[in-house]
């Protein structure tokens, strides 16, 4: 499961750093939710894509996720880690991240919950 989470983190960073908001959104389930550091909730691919497009448009770049711990329960995997990146203002930002992945009917794994501080 750690390899699966690490691959997701790498795919997410690659899409974000390529300024590919639709690629980021494709990593989430149809009912996936993102809870931002300030407590806002975005649900579904369109809202998630718009959220991350906003970060990209603001100049946020060099995003890096690193995995800390993984656990699993049936068709769900829980990953925690750290994130960091550079804002459009040139400042470094970072914090903790939690992702919950769920096996989809097609056997792929998608994020159903992603939150950070």
C-alpha positions in Angstrom: 0.0 0.0 0.0 2.9 2.4 0.6 4.0 2.0 -3.0 0.4 2.8 -4.2 0.4 6.0 -2.0 3.8 7.0 -3.1 2.8 6.6 -6.8 -0.3 8.7 -6.2 1.8 11.4 -4.5 4.2 11.4 -7.4 1.4 11.5 -10.0 -0.3 14.3 -8.1 2.9 16.4 -7.9 3.7 15.7 -11.6 0.3 16.9 -12.7 0.3 19.9 -10.4 3.8 21.0 -11.3 2.9 20.6 -15.0 0.0 23.0 -14.4 -2.4 20.2 -15.4 -5.5 20.8 -13.2 -7.5 18.2 -15.1 -4.8 15.7 -14.5 -4.9 16.4 -10.8 -8.7 16.1 -10.7 -8.6 12.8 -12.5 -6.9 11.3 -9.4 -10.1 11.8 -7.4 -13.3 9.7 -7.3 -16.5 11.2 -8.8 -17.7 12.0 -5.2 -14.2 12.8 -4.0 -13.7 15.7 -1.5 -10.9 18.1 -0.8 -10.9 20.0 2.4 -8.5 22.9 2.2 -6.3 24.2 4.9 -8.8 27.0 5.7 -11.7 24.5 6.0 -13.4 24.9 2.6 -14.8 21.8 1.0 -14.8 21.1 -2.7 -16.5 18.0 -4.0 -16.4 16.3 -7.4 -13.9 16.6 -10.3 -15.1 20.0 -11.7 -14.8 21.7 -8.3 -11.5 20.0 -7.5 -10.1 21.0 -10.9 -11.2 24.6 -10.4 -9.6 24.7 -6.9 -6.2 23.5 -8.0 -6.4 25.7 -11.2 -6.7 28.6 -8.9 -3.5 27.6 -7.0 -1.7 27.2 -10.3 -3.0 30.5 -11.6 -1.8 32.2 -8.4 1.8 31.1 -9.2 2.1 28.2 -6.7 4.8 25.9 -7.9 7.4 23.2 -7.0 4.8 21.2 -5.0 6.2 18.2 -3.2 4.4 15.5 -1.3 6.2 13.0 1.0 4.6 9.9 2.5 4.9 9.4 6.2 2.5 6.5 7.1 0.0 4.2 5.4 -2.7 1.9 6.7 -5.4 -0.1 4.9 -8.8 -1.5 5.7 -10.4 -3.6 3.0 -11.0 -1.4 -0.1 -9.7 1.8 1.6 -6.2 3.0 2.1 -5.2 5.8 4.4 -2.0 7.8 3.7 -0.5 10.6 5.7 2.5 12.8 4.9 3.9 16.2 4.4 3.5 18.8 1.6 5.5 21.8 0.7 5.7 24.2 -2.2 6.5 27.8 -3.2 3.8 30.4 -3.5 3.5 33.0 -6.2 4.9 35.4 -3.6 8.1 33.4 -3.5 7.5 32.2 0.1 7.8 28.5 1.1 4.6 26.9 2.4 4.0 23.4 3.9 2.2 21.3 6.3 0.6 17.9 6.9 -1.6 16.0 4.4 -4.1 13.1 4.8 -5.5 11.1 1.8 -8.1 8.3 1.8 -8.2 6.2 -1.3 -10.9 3.8 -2.2 -10.9 0.9 -4.7 -13.3 1.8 -7.6 -15.6 -0.6 -9.4 -13.0 -0.8 -12.3 -10.4 -1.8 -9.7 -8.5 1.5 -9.9 -7.8 3.5 -6.8 -9.1 7.0 -6.5 -8.9 9.6 -3.7 -12.2 10.0 -1.8 -10.8 12.5 0.7 -7.8 14.8 0.7 -7.1 17.4 3.3 -4.2 19.4 4.5 -3.2 22.1 7.0 
